[in-house]
Amino acid sequence: MICFFVNPASGGGNGTRVWKKVERAIRNRESWSVVFTEKPGSIKEHLESGAFSDITAAIAVGGDGTIHELANAIKGRDIHLGVIPAGSGNDFARALGISNDPVKAAENIFLGRTIRLDLGSLDERLFLTAVGSGFDGEVARVTNKAAYKKWLNRINAGRLAYLIGVVQVLIRYRSCKVRMEINDEKFELDNVWLIAAANLKYYGGGLPICPTADGEDGKLSICAIHGVSKLKALTILPRVVTGSHTGLKGVAMLEGQSCKITSDSPLPIQYDGEYAGKMNAVIRNIPSAITVII
C-alpha cells in the first residue's frame, strides 16, 4: 500500500493544488490511500494509530518540512520514502533530481525505482538535507515566521524569502568564536558566521552550500564561513547562490562522519529549514539509512 501524506499548507497552499493534480493522475490506480496532515506531529500520530500497518511506501506531498517530519515518523520501519514536491524550497527533491511536475513525480512513485540514502542526525532528530548553525539558523528563525514568506511562496519565489532573511539578519548578527570537532580533529575558529553540515548539496531554496555533498557517500560535507569581517561576509554570501564561494578566503570546506559544534553562547540552529532553537550541536552521518523512491 502506498500512502500519500498531503500537507495542504505547504508552499503557501501549494500542497492542495499539487494534490488535486496527482489525484486526477492516479485515480484509476490501485493500492493507495491519502492522509491530510492537520498539524505538526500528525504524521507520526497517524502511523502509530495502527490503521496504516500495511503501508510499504509513504509519500510526502509538501515541502522539506513535511519530508523531514515523514522521514522521522517512519524511522525504524520497513517503509520507503517518496516525495512529490509542493513546498517553497524543495531542496531534497532538487538534490535527488525528483521532478517538479506533480504528474511525472507521481508516475515515478508507482514505477518504484529506489536508492539507499544517508541521513544525518542532530542529537536524536534525523535530517535529510543540512544543518545550519549560527547566522544560518537565525535566518531560518526570522524567515519562517515572516509574513512575506507566504506571499512569495504563492508566486514560486521561496528562495527570495531566504535571501531577504539573509539581509535582515546580517544587519544585526554578530560573529562569535566556535569550537568544532570533526571526527577526532579539533578546531578553534574565530569570527564564525555560519557552519553548515550537509547530507545533500542544497538548502535555503536551491543554494548549493556544499556543492560536493553526496547523500550516498557516508560523509557530511561541512562549510564554515569564519575569520572575516561582516563586510567581507557580505561579499561571500551572495556567491553561495552559484556555489562559487568554496574557494574564497574565509571559507573552509571540510568533511567527516561527525561534527560537534560548541560555543560559550549556544548558536541558533536549523535543520531541513526548520528552526530548532539555540544549542550546542552534535551532528552525525547515518550511512544508507533510508530507502527513497526517485
C-alpha positions, 0 to 999 in steps of 0.5 A, spaced: 500 500 500 502 506 498 500 512 502 500 519 500 501 524 506 498 531 503 500 537 507 495 542 504 499 548 507 505 547 504 508 552 499 503 557 501 497 552 499 501 549 494 500 542 497 492 542 495 493 544 488 499 539 487 494 534 490 488 535 486 493 534 480 496 527 482 489 525 484 486 526 477 493 522 475 492 516 479 485 515 480 484 509 476 490 506 480 490 501 485 493 500 492 493 507 495 490 511 500 491 519 502 492 522 509 491 530 510 496 532 515 492 537 520 498 539 524 505 538 526 506 531 529 500 528 525 504 524 521 507 520 526 500 520 530 497 517 524 502 511 523 502 509 530 494 509 530 495 502 527 490 503 521 496 504 516 500 497 518 500 495 511 503 501 508 510 499 504 511 506 501 509 513 504 509 519 500 510 526 502 506 531 498 509 538 501 515 541 502 522 539 506 518 540 512 513 535 511 519 530 508 523 531 514 517 530 519 515 523 514 522 521 514 522 521 522 515 518 523 517 512 519 524 511 522 525 504 524 520 501 519 520 497 513 517 503 509 520 507 503 520 514 502 517 518 496 516 525 495 512 529 490 514 536 491 509 542 493 513 546 498 517 553 497 524 550 497 524 543 495 531 542 496 531 534 497 527 533 491 532 538 487 538 534 490 535 527 488 533 530 481 525 528 483 521 532 478 517 538 479 511 536 475 506 533 480 504 528 474 511 525 472 513 525 480 507 521 481 508 516 475 515 515 478 512 513 485 508 507 482 514 505 477 518 504 484 525 505 482 529 506 489 536 508 492 539 507 499 540 514 502 544 517 508 541 521 513 544 525 518 542 526 525 542 532 530 542 529 537 536 524 536 532 528 530 534 525 523 535 530 517 535 529 510 538 535 507 543 540 512 544 543 518 545 550 519 548 553 525 549 560 527 547 566 522 544 560 518 539 558 523 537 565 525 535 566 518 531 560 518 528 563 525 526 570 522 524 567 515 519 562 517 515 566 521 515 572 516 509 574 513 512 575 506 514 568 506 507 566 504 506 571 499 512 569 495 511 562 496 504 563 492 508 566 486 514 560 486 519 565 489 521 561 496 528 562 495 527 570 495 524 569 502 531 566 504 535 571 501 531 577 504 532 573 511 539 573 509 539 581 509 535 582 515 539 578 519 546 580 517 544 587 519 544 585 526 548 578 527 554 578 530 560 573 529 562 569 535 568 564 536 566 556 535 569 550 537 568 544 532 570 537 532 570 533 526 571 526 527 577 526 532 580 533 529 579 539 533 578 546 531 578 553 534 575 558 529 574 565 530 569 570 527 564 564 525 558 566 521 555 560 519 557 552 519 553 548 515 553 540 515 550 537 509 547 530 507 545 533 500 548 539 496 542 544 497 538 548 502 535 555 503 531 554 496 536 551 491 543 554 494 548 549 493 552 550 500 556 544 499 556 543 492 560 536 493 555 533 498 553 526 496 547 523 500 550 516 498 557 517 500 557 516 508 560 523 509 557 530 511 560 535 507 561 541 512 562 549 510 564 554 515 564 561 513 569 564 519 575 569 520 572 575 516 569 581 517 561 582 516 563 586 510 567 581 507 561 576 509 557 580 505 561 579 499 561 571 500 554 570 501 551 572 495 556 567 491 553 561 495 547 562 490 552 559 484 556 555 489 562 559 487 564 561 494 568 554 496 574 557 494 574 564 497 578 566 503 574 565 509 571 559 507 573 552 509 570 546 506 571 540 510 568 533 511 567 527 516 562 522 519 561 527 525 561 534 527 560 537 534 559 544 534 560 548 541 560 555 543 560 559 550 553 562 547 549 556 544 548 558 536 541 558 533 540 552 529 536 549 523 535 543 520 531 541 513 529 549 514 526 548 520 528 552 526 530 548 532 532 553 537 539 555 540 544 549 542 550 546 542 550 541 536 552 534 535 551 532 528 552 525 525 552 521 518 547 515 518 550 511 512 544 508 507 539 509 512 533 510 508 530 507 502 527 513 497 523 512 491 526 517 485 
